[in-house]
Every structure is written in structure tokens, then in C-alpha cells.
Amino acid sequence: VQLQASGGGLVQPGDSLRLSCESSGRTFSWNGVGWFRQAPGKEREFVAAIRWSGGYTYYADPVKGRFTISKDKDKKTVYLQMNSLKSEDTAVYYCAEHRGILSTVRVGTSYTHWGQGTQVTVSS
């Protein structure tokens, strides 16, 4: 199983984008879904996550207040709404399923079924 991330593109600072993460038409089966990103020459970093139990959401500090993670009611697609984009948001964005306990929601190794990623470029 591999997740499919889409919706990336080239935008200007201050613009918005909405990324989608789909699971090949089936419902997500683990504990939630997270978004990570990796910029050139940098380590992969946590961006946001949503847990099915309680619908709780989690964000990295750099995106808090600008990004919103959500899911459709059928739990087949997870979205990442990105507003007020900055040049430092430029990266390849990946989604994956969280299979770990709550305390690992920001830890990449607790995720599985990584997708191929979608490029987000913020540039004037």
C-alpha cells in the first residue's frame, strides 16, 4: 500500500495551496495520517498530523496558525491546507500513516506507507 500525495505547485509568498493524501480508494487503517516535508539538503521534518481517535491535530511550530490538516468524512482523503506560504515552506511534502502511539506522532519512523511526495515551491 502506498499513499498518493498531490496538489503541490509553484506559488508566490502569501499564496495558498491545498495538498491531498489519498489511500488508493480505501480507508486509512492505522492510527492517523501525518505530513512531513524535506527541503534540499535538509532532514525530513514533521509538519502536521491528524489522529482518528478524537480527531486531534498536531502541528510543527513553523506552520502553526498557517496550515490546517483535515480529513474527509469517509476517511479516504486527508488534506493539508497551507495559507500564507513562505519561501521556507519550499520542500517535497510527503504523507504517511501513523502506526505508533500518540507520543510518536512527530516521529517519522513511526509512520508507514509513505507516498511519493509532491513538490511545493514558494518563490517570487
DSSP file with accessible surface (Angstrom, degrees, kcal/mol):
  #  RESIDUE AA STRUCTURE BP1 BP2  ACC     N-H-->O    O-->H-N    N-H-->O    O-->H-N    TCO  KAPPA ALPHA  PHI   PSI    X-CA   Y-CA   Z-CA
    1    1 A V              0   0  106      0, 0.0     2,-0.4     0, 0.0   112,-0.1   0.000 360.0 360.0 360.0 134.9    0.0    0.0    0.0
    2    2 A Q        -     0   0  115     94,-0.0   113,-0.2   110,-0.0     2,-0.2  -1.000 360.0-129.0-137.2 136.5    1.3    3.4   -0.9
    3    3 A L        -     0   0    0    110,-1.2   113,-0.6    -2,-0.4     2,-0.6  -0.490  17.6-135.5 -82.4 154.5   -0.3    6.8   -0.2
    4    4 A Q  E     -A   22   0A  93     18,-2.9    18,-2.5   111,-0.2     2,-0.4  -0.944  16.5-166.7-116.6 114.1   -0.7    9.3   -3.0
    5    5 A A  E     +A   21   0A   2     -2,-0.6     2,-0.3    16,-0.2    16,-0.2  -0.808  19.3 157.3 -97.9 139.7    0.1   12.9   -2.3
    6    6 A S  E     +A   20   0A  49     14,-2.3    14,-2.6    -2,-0.4   112,-0.1  -0.945  32.0  75.3-151.0 169.7   -0.9   15.6   -4.8
    7    7 A G        +     0   0   37     -2,-0.3    11,-0.3     1,-0.2    -1,-0.1   0.393  58.9 136.1 105.8  -1.5   -1.7   19.3   -5.0
    8    8 A G        +     0   0   28     12,-0.1     2,-0.3    85,-0.1   112,-0.3  -0.133  19.9 133.9 -70.9 172.9    1.8   20.8   -5.0
    9    9 A G  E     -d  120   0B  27    110,-0.6   112,-2.9   109,-0.1     2,-0.6  -0.985  55.3 -61.3 171.5-171.6    2.9   23.5   -7.3
   10   10 A L  E     +d  121   0B 130     -2,-0.3     2,-0.3   110,-0.2   112,-0.2  -0.905  56.8 160.2-103.9 120.8    4.7   26.8   -7.7
   11   11 A V  E     -d  122   0B  21    110,-2.8   112,-2.7    -2,-0.6     3,-0.1  -0.880  36.4-108.6-134.6 168.1    3.2   29.7   -5.9
   12   12 A Q    >   -     0   0  118     -2,-0.3     3,-2.3   110,-0.2    73,-0.2  -0.592  50.7 -79.2 -94.8 158.4    4.2   33.2   -4.6
   13   13 A P  T 3  S+     0   0   67      0, 0.0    73,-0.2     0, 0.0    -1,-0.1  -0.305 120.2  27.7 -54.6 136.4    4.8   34.1   -1.0
   14   14 A G  T 3  S+     0   0   48     71,-3.1    70,-0.6     1,-0.3    72,-0.1   0.208  96.7 118.1  93.6 -14.6    1.5   34.7    0.7
   15   15 A D    <   -     0   0   69     -3,-2.3    70,-2.4    70,-0.2    -1,-0.3  -0.177  56.7-125.7 -77.2 176.7   -0.4   32.4   -1.6
   16   16 A S        -     0   0   60     67,-0.2     2,-0.3    68,-0.2    67,-0.2  -0.885  21.2-178.5-124.7 155.3   -2.3   29.2   -0.5
   17   17 A L  E     - B   0  82A  29     65,-2.3    65,-3.5    -2,-0.3     2,-0.5  -0.979  15.9-146.7-144.9 152.2   -2.2   25.6   -1.6
   18   18 A R  E     - B   0  81A 132     -2,-0.3     2,-0.3   -11,-0.3    63,-0.2  -0.977  14.5-160.1-123.3 118.7   -4.2   22.5   -0.6
   19   19 A L  E     - B   0  80A   0     61,-2.7    61,-2.4    -2,-0.5     2,-0.4  -0.702   5.5-153.7 -92.5 148.6   -2.4   19.2   -0.6
   20   20 A S  E     -AB   6  79A  19    -14,-2.6   -14,-2.3    -2,-0.3     2,-0.5  -0.939   7.0-163.2-123.0 146.9   -4.3   15.9   -0.7
   21   21 A a  E     -AB   5  78A   0     57,-2.3    57,-2.4    -2,-0.4     2,-0.3  -0.981  15.0-175.9-130.6 116.2   -3.3   12.5    0.5
   22   22 A E  E     -AB   4  77A  90    -18,-2.5   -18,-2.9    -2,-0.5    55,-0.2  -0.845  24.1-146.3-116.3 155.2   -5.3    9.5   -0.7
   23   23 A S    >   -     0   0    0     53,-1.2     3,-2.1     3,-0.3   -20,-0.1  -0.390  59.8 -85.3-118.0  52.4   -5.1    5.9    0.1
   24   24 A S  T 3  S-     0   0   94      1,-0.3     3,-0.1    -2,-0.1   -21,-0.1   0.832  87.2 -57.2  53.3  36.2   -5.9    4.2   -3.2
   25   25 A G  T 3  S+     0   0   52     51,-0.3    -1,-0.3     1,-0.3     2,-0.2   0.401 115.1 105.2  81.1  -4.0   -9.6    4.4   -2.5
   26   26 A R  S <  S-     0   0   68     -3,-2.1    -3,-0.3    50,-0.1    -1,-0.3  -0.635  77.7 -97.4-103.8 165.8   -9.6    2.5    0.7
   27   27 A T        -     0   0   69     -2,-0.2    49,-0.2    -3,-0.1     2,-0.2  -0.519  45.6 -98.4 -77.0 149.6   -9.9    3.9    4.2
   28   28 A F        -     0   0    1     47,-1.9    -1,-0.1    -2,-0.2     5,-0.1  -0.468  35.5-163.8 -65.8 139.3   -6.8    4.6    6.2
   29   29 A S        +     0   0   78     -2,-0.2    -1,-0.1     3,-0.1    -2,-0.0   0.598  57.7  66.0-109.5 -11.3   -6.2    1.7    8.5
   30   30 A W  S    S-     0   0  103      2,-0.2    69,-0.2    82,-0.1     3,-0.1   0.107 102.5 -72.2 -96.2-149.6   -3.7    2.8   11.1
   31   31 A N  S    S-     0   0   64     67,-2.4    21,-2.2     1,-0.2    22,-0.5   0.591  93.6 -49.3 -88.3 -13.1   -4.0    5.5   13.9
   32   32 A G  E     -FE  51  98B   0     66,-0.6    66,-2.6    19,-0.3     2,-0.4  -0.977  56.6 -90.3 167.5-172.0   -3.9    8.6   11.7
   33   33 A V  E     -FE  50  97B   0     17,-2.0    17,-2.6    -2,-0.3     2,-0.3  -0.984  30.4-166.8-133.3 142.2   -2.1   10.4    8.9
   34   34 A G  E     -FE  49  96B   0     62,-2.6    62,-1.8    -2,-0.4     2,-0.4  -0.910  13.3-139.5-127.9 157.6    0.8   12.8    9.0
   35   35 A W  E     +FE  48  95B   0     13,-3.5    12,-2.7    -2,-0.3    13,-1.6  -0.957  22.3 176.5-113.1 137.0    2.5   15.2    6.6
   36   36 A F  E     -FE  46  94B   3     58,-2.9    58,-3.0    -2,-0.4     2,-0.3  -0.864  10.2-156.0-128.9 164.4    6.2   15.6    6.5
   37   37 A R  E     -FE  45  93B  12      8,-2.4     8,-3.1    -2,-0.3     2,-0.4  -0.984   6.1-160.7-143.2 154.2    8.4   17.7    4.3
   38   38 A Q  E     - E   0  92B  78     54,-2.1    54,-2.4    -2,-0.3     6,-0.2  -0.959   7.3-161.9-138.7 117.3   12.0   17.6    3.1
   39   39 A A    >   -     0   0   22      4,-0.4     3,-2.3    -2,-0.4    52,-0.1  -0.614  45.4 -76.1 -90.5 157.4   13.8   20.6    1.6
   40   40 A P  T 3  S+     0   0  116      0, 0.0    -1,-0.1     0, 0.0     3,-0.1  -0.271 118.2   5.5 -55.9 129.4   17.0   20.2   -0.4
   41   41 A G  T 3  S+     0   0   92      1,-0.2     2,-0.3    -3,-0.1    -3,-0.0   0.529 113.4 102.1  76.8   6.0   20.0   19.5    1.8
   42   42 A K  S <  S-     0   0  140     -3,-2.3    -1,-0.2     1,-0.0     2,-0.1  -0.812  75.2-101.1-120.9 162.6   17.8   19.2    4.9
   43   43 A E        -     0   0  170     -2,-0.3    -4,-0.4     1,-0.1     2,-0.2  -0.401  47.3 -93.7 -74.7 153.9   16.4   16.4    7.0
   44   44 A R        -     0   0   97     -6,-0.2     2,-0.4    -2,-0.1    -6,-0.2  -0.477  50.2-162.9 -64.0 138.8   12.8   15.4    6.7
   45   45 A E  E     -F   37   0B  83     -8,-3.1    -8,-2.4    -2,-0.2     2,-0.1  -0.957  20.9-106.0-132.0 150.2   10.7   17.2    9.2
   46   46 A F  E     +F   36   0B  19     -2,-0.4   -10,-0.2    60,-0.3     3,-0.1  -0.424  34.6 170.2 -68.6 140.7    7.3   16.8   10.7
   47   47 A V  E     -     0   0B   1    -12,-2.7    13,-2.5     1,-0.4     2,-0.3   0.710  57.0 -28.7-115.6 -56.8    4.6   19.2    9.5
   48   48 A A  E     -FG  35  59B   0    -13,-1.6   -13,-3.5    11,-0.2    -1,-0.4  -0.986  50.1-166.6-161.9 158.4    1.2   18.1   10.8
   49   49 A A  E     -FG  34  58B   1      9,-2.2     9,-2.4    -2,-0.3     2,-0.4  -0.990   7.9-155.1-151.4 154.8   -0.8   15.1   11.8
   50   50 A I  E     -FG  33  57B   9    -17,-2.6   -17,-2.0    -2,-0.3     2,-0.4  -0.998  11.4-151.1-131.9 134.8   -4.3   14.0   12.5
   51   51 A R  E  >  -F   32   0B  38      5,-2.6     4,-0.5    -2,-0.4   -19,-0.3  -0.866  12.4-141.7-105.0 140.8   -5.4   11.1   14.7
   52   52 A W  T  4 S+     0   0   38    -21,-2.2     2,-0.8    -2,-0.4     3,-0.4   0.903  84.9  81.3 -68.5 -39.9   -8.6    9.3   14.0
   53   53 A S  T >4 S-     0   0   97    -22,-0.5     3,-0.8     1,-0.3    -2,-0.1  -0.554 122.3 -12.4 -70.6 108.1   -9.4    8.8   17.7
   54   54 A G  T 34 S-     0   0   61     -2,-0.8    -1,-0.3     1,-0.2    -2,-0.1   0.313 100.7-102.4  85.1 -10.8  -10.9   12.1   18.8
   55   55 A G  T 3<  +     0   0   32     -4,-0.5    -1,-0.2    -3,-0.4    -3,-0.2   0.733  62.1 172.9  67.1  23.0   -9.8   13.8   15.5
   56   56 A Y    <   -     0   0  148     -3,-0.8    -5,-2.6    -5,-0.1     2,-0.3  -0.335  16.4-152.6 -68.8 145.8   -7.0   15.6   17.3
   57   57 A T  E     -G   50   0B  59     -7,-0.2     2,-0.4    -9,-0.0    -7,-0.2  -0.877   7.8-164.0-120.8 153.6   -4.5   17.5   15.2
   58   58 A Y  E     -G   49   0B  42     -9,-2.4    -9,-2.2    -2,-0.3     2,-0.3  -0.989   6.6-170.6-139.0 141.9   -0.8   18.3   15.7
   59   59 A Y  E     -G   48   0B  35     -2,-0.4   -11,-0.2   -11,-0.2     2,-0.2  -0.968  26.0-116.5-136.5 148.8    1.4   20.9   14.1
   60   60 A A    >>  -     0   0   17    -13,-2.5     3,-1.6    -2,-0.3     4,-1.1  -0.564  38.2-114.0 -74.9 149.2    5.0   21.8   13.9
   61   61 A D  G >4 S+     0   0  124      1,-0.3     3,-0.6    -2,-0.2    -1,-0.1   0.860 111.4  60.0 -55.9 -40.5    5.7   25.3   15.3
   62   62 A P  G 34 S+     0   0   75      0, 0.0    -1,-0.3     0, 0.0   -15,-0.1   0.728 115.4  34.4 -64.5 -19.5    6.8   26.8   12.0
   63   63 A V  G X> S+     0   0    0     -3,-1.6     4,-2.4   -16,-0.2     3,-2.3   0.495  84.2 125.5-112.1  -5.5    3.4   26.1   10.4
   64   64 A K  T << S+     0   0  114     -4,-1.1     4,-0.1    -3,-0.6   -16,-0.0  -0.299  81.7  15.1 -60.1 130.9    1.1   26.5   13.4
   65   65 A G  T 34 S+     0   0   84      2,-0.5    -1,-0.3     1,-0.1     3,-0.1   0.253 125.8  59.5  89.0 -14.2   -1.7   29.0   12.5
   66   66 A R  T <4 S+     0   0   27     -3,-2.3    17,-2.0     1,-0.2     2,-0.3   0.694  98.2  53.9-112.5 -34.3   -1.0   28.9    8.8
   67   67 A F  E  <  -C   82   0A   3     -4,-2.4    -2,-0.5    15,-0.2     2,-0.4  -0.819  60.3-167.5-106.4 147.4   -1.5   25.2    8.0
   68   68 A T  E     -C   81   0A  72     13,-2.4    13,-3.2    -2,-0.3     2,-0.4  -0.993   6.0-156.7-135.7 127.2   -4.6   23.1    8.7
   69   69 A I  E     +C   80   0A   5     -2,-0.4     2,-0.3    11,-0.2    11,-0.2  -0.825  25.4 156.7-100.7 139.8   -4.9   19.3    8.4
   70   70 A S  E     -C   79   0A  49      9,-1.9     9,-2.9    -2,-0.4     2,-0.3  -0.944  26.7-139.8-152.1 172.0   -8.3   17.7    8.0
   71   71 A K  E     -C   78   0A  78     -2,-0.3     7,-0.2     7,-0.3     2,-0.1  -0.949  23.7-110.6-135.7 155.6   -9.9   14.6    6.6
   72   72 A D    >   -     0   0   39      5,-2.3     3,-2.0    -2,-0.3     5,-0.1  -0.463  39.0-106.8 -80.6 163.4  -13.0   13.8    4.6
   73   73 A K  T 3  S+     0   0  179      1,-0.3    -1,-0.1    -2,-0.1    -2,-0.0   0.756 119.3  55.8 -67.6 -20.9  -15.8   12.1    6.5
   74   74 A D  T 3  S-     0   0   88      3,-0.1    -1,-0.3   -47,-0.0    -2,-0.0   0.492 105.4-129.0 -87.5  -2.8  -15.2    8.8    4.7
   75   75 A K  S <  S+     0   0   62     -3,-2.0   -47,-1.9     2,-0.2    -2,-0.1   0.861  78.5 112.2  58.7  39.5  -11.6    8.8    5.9
   76   76 A K  S    S+     0   0   85      1,-0.3   -53,-1.2   -49,-0.2     2,-0.4   0.531  73.0  40.2-112.6 -13.3  -10.2    8.2    2.5
   77   77 A T  E     -B   22   0A  13    -55,-0.2    -5,-2.3    -5,-0.1     2,-0.4  -1.000  60.8-163.8-138.7 136.4   -8.5   11.5    1.9
   78   78 A V  E     -BC  21  71A   0    -57,-2.4   -57,-2.3    -2,-0.4     2,-0.3  -0.963  15.3-155.5-117.1 138.6   -6.5   13.8    4.2
   79   79 A Y  E     -BC  20  70A  46     -9,-2.9    -9,-1.9    -2,-0.4     2,-0.5  -0.815  13.8-159.0-114.3 153.1   -5.9   17.4    3.3
   80   80 A L  E     -BC  19  69A   0    -61,-2.4   -61,-2.7    -2,-0.3     2,-0.6  -0.919  12.7-161.4-128.7 103.5   -3.3   19.9    4.2
   81   81 A Q  E     -BC  18  68A  61    -13,-3.2   -13,-2.4    -2,-0.5     2,-0.6  -0.778   9.0-166.2 -85.2 121.8   -4.5   23.5    3.7
   82   82 A M  E     +BC  17  67A   0    -65,-3.5   -65,-2.3    -2,-0.6     2,-0.3  -0.944  10.1 175.8-117.0 114.8   -1.5   25.8    3.5
   83   83 A N        +     0   0   58    -17,-2.0   -67,-0.2    -2,-0.6   -68,-0.1  -0.746  59.8  22.0-112.8 163.4   -2.0   29.5    3.8
   84   84 A S  S    S-     0   0   66    -70,-0.6    -1,-0.2    -2,-0.3   -68,-0.2   0.907  84.6-158.2  48.4  50.4    0.4   32.5    3.9
   85   85 A L        -     0   0    2    -70,-2.4   -71,-3.1    -3,-0.2     2,-0.3  -0.250   8.1-159.6 -64.0 145.8    3.1   30.4    2.3
   86   86 A K    >   -     0   0   88    -73,-0.2     3,-2.2    -3,-0.1     4,-0.2  -0.825  32.5-108.5-121.7 161.9    6.7   31.4    2.8
   87   87 A S  G >  S+     0   0   72     -2,-0.3     3,-1.8     1,-0.3    35,-0.3   0.852 117.7  63.1 -59.6 -32.8    9.8   30.7    0.8
   88   88 A E  G 3  S+     0   0  118      1,-0.3    -1,-0.3   -49,-0.0   -49,-0.0   0.549  89.2  69.3 -72.5  -5.4   11.0   28.5    3.7
   89   89 A D  G <  S+     0   0    1     -3,-2.2    -1,-0.3    33,-0.1     2,-0.2   0.515  70.6 120.4 -84.4  -6.4    7.9   26.2    3.1
   90   90 A T    <   +     0   0   35     -3,-1.8     2,-0.3    -4,-0.2    31,-0.2  -0.419  41.5 104.1 -62.1 123.9    9.5   25.1   -0.2
   91   91 A A  E    S- H   0 120B   2     29,-2.0    29,-2.8    -2,-0.2     2,-0.5  -0.962  76.8 -79.8-179.2 170.7   10.0   21.3    0.0
   92   92 A V  E     -EH  38 119B  33    -54,-2.4   -54,-2.1    -2,-0.3     2,-0.5  -0.864  48.1-146.2 -89.6 128.1    8.7   18.0   -1.1
   93   93 A Y  E     -EH  37 118B   0     25,-3.0    25,-2.1    -2,-0.5     2,-0.3  -0.853  17.0-172.7-103.1 131.4    5.7   17.1    1.0
   94   94 A Y  E     -E   36   0B  54    -58,-3.0   -58,-2.9    -2,-0.5     2,-0.3  -0.907   9.7-155.6-121.2 147.9    5.0   13.5    1.9
   95   95 A a  E     +E   35   0B   0     -2,-0.3    20,-1.9   -60,-0.2     2,-0.3  -0.889  18.8 165.4-118.6 156.2    2.1   11.9    3.7
   96   96 A A  E     -E   34   0B   0    -62,-1.8   -62,-2.6    -2,-0.3     2,-0.4  -0.976  37.9 -97.0-159.6 163.2    2.1    8.6    5.6
   97   97 A E  E     -EI  33 112B   0     15,-2.8    15,-2.9    -2,-0.3     2,-0.6  -0.752  32.5-131.3 -92.6 135.2    0.1    6.6    8.0
   98   98 A H  E     +EI  32 111B   1    -66,-2.6   -67,-2.4    -2,-0.4   -66,-0.6  -0.727  30.6 168.7 -87.5 120.6    0.9    6.8   11.7
   99   99 A R        +     0   0  121     11,-2.5    12,-0.2    -2,-0.6    -1,-0.1   0.375  50.0  85.6-109.9   2.5    1.1    3.4   13.3
  100  100 A G  S    S-     0   0   16     10,-0.7     2,-0.1     1,-0.2   -69,-0.1  -0.260  84.6 -79.9 -98.4-175.5    2.6    4.4   16.6
  101  101 A I    >   -     0   0  115      1,-0.1     3,-2.2    -2,-0.1    -1,-0.2  -0.338  53.5 -93.7 -78.1 168.7    1.4    5.6   20.0
  102  102 A L  G >  S+     0   0   84      1,-0.3     3,-1.9     2,-0.2     4,-0.2   0.848 121.1  61.9 -55.3 -39.2    0.4    9.2   20.5
  103  103 A S  G 3  S+     0   0   98      1,-0.3     3,-0.3     2,-0.1    -1,-0.3   0.650 101.9  54.1 -66.5 -11.3    3.8   10.3   21.8
  104  104 A T  G X   +     0   0   35     -3,-2.2     3,-2.2     1,-0.2    -1,-0.3   0.253  69.7 113.2-104.1  14.2    5.4    9.4   18.5
  105  105 A V  T <  S+     0   0    4     -3,-1.9    -1,-0.2     1,-0.3    -2,-0.1   0.759  82.0  44.5 -63.1 -22.2    3.1   11.5   16.3
  106  106 A R  T 3  S+     0   0  124     -3,-0.3     2,-0.6    -4,-0.2    -1,-0.3   0.377  93.3  98.0-100.0   5.7    6.0   13.7   15.3
  107  107 A V    X   -     0   0   65     -3,-2.2     3,-1.9     1,-0.1    -7,-0.1  -0.836  61.9-153.3-103.1 118.3    8.5   10.9   14.7
  108  108 A G  G >  S+     0   0   13     -2,-0.6     3,-1.8     1,-0.3    -1,-0.1   0.818  91.1  63.3 -60.7 -33.4    8.9    9.8   11.1
  109  109 A T  G 3  S+     0   0  113      1,-0.3    -1,-0.3     3,-0.0    -5,-0.0   0.619  92.9  65.1 -70.8  -8.7    9.9    6.3   12.0
  110  110 A S  G <  S+     0   0   13     -3,-1.9   -11,-2.5    -6,-0.3   -10,-0.7   0.306  91.9  85.4 -92.5   9.7    6.5    5.7   13.5
  111  111 A Y  E <   -I   98   0B   6     -3,-1.8     2,-0.3   -13,-0.2   -13,-0.2  -0.784  55.1-175.0-112.0 156.5    4.9    6.1   10.1
  112  112 A T  E     +I   97   0B  26    -15,-2.9   -15,-2.8    -2,-0.3   -82,-0.1  -0.856  55.5  45.0-139.9 172.0    4.3    3.7    7.3
  113  113 A H  S    S-     0   0   45     -2,-0.3  -110,-1.2   -17,-0.2    -1,-0.1   0.890  70.8-165.5  59.4  46.4    3.0    3.6    3.7
  114  114 A W        -     0   0   61   -112,-0.2   -18,-0.2    -3,-0.1    -1,-0.2  -0.356   7.6-138.9 -64.2 139.8    4.9    6.7    2.6
  115  115 A G        -     0   0    7    -20,-1.9  -111,-0.2  -113,-0.2    -1,-0.1  -0.213  27.3 -97.9 -87.9-175.2    3.8    8.2   -0.7
  116  116 A Q        -     0   0   83   -113,-0.6  -112,-0.1     1,-0.1   -22,-0.1   0.618  62.5-123.3 -84.5 -13.0    6.0    9.6   -3.4
  117  117 A G        -     0   0   11    -22,-0.1     2,-0.4   -25,-0.1   -23,-0.2   0.081  10.6-116.7  92.1 156.4    5.7   13.2   -2.4
  118  118 A T  E     - H   0  93B  20    -25,-2.1   -25,-3.0  -112,-0.1     2,-0.4  -1.000  26.5-120.7-135.0 135.1    4.5   16.4   -4.1
  119  119 A Q  E     - H   0  92B  87     -2,-0.4  -110,-0.6   -27,-0.2     2,-0.5  -0.600  23.2-171.4 -81.5 130.5    6.7   19.4   -4.7
  120  120 A V  E     -dH   9  91B   0    -29,-2.8   -29,-2.0    -2,-0.4     2,-0.5  -0.987   5.2-177.0-118.5 122.3    5.8   22.8   -3.2
  121  121 A T  E     -d   10   0B  44   -112,-2.9  -110,-2.8    -2,-0.5     2,-0.6  -0.984   7.8-169.7-123.5 122.7    7.8   25.8   -4.4
  122  122 A V  E     +d   11   0B   4     -2,-0.5     2,-0.3   -35,-0.3  -110,-0.2  -0.945  29.7 139.2-114.1 111.6    7.2   29.2   -2.9
  123  123 A S              0   0   66   -112,-2.7    -2,-0.1    -2,-0.6   -37,-0.0  -0.996 360.0 360.0-154.7 144.5    9.1   31.8   -4.9
  124  124 A S              0   0  131     -2,-0.3  -112,-0.1  -112,-0.2    -1,-0.1   0.432 360.0 360.0 -92.4 360.0    8.5   35.3   -6.2
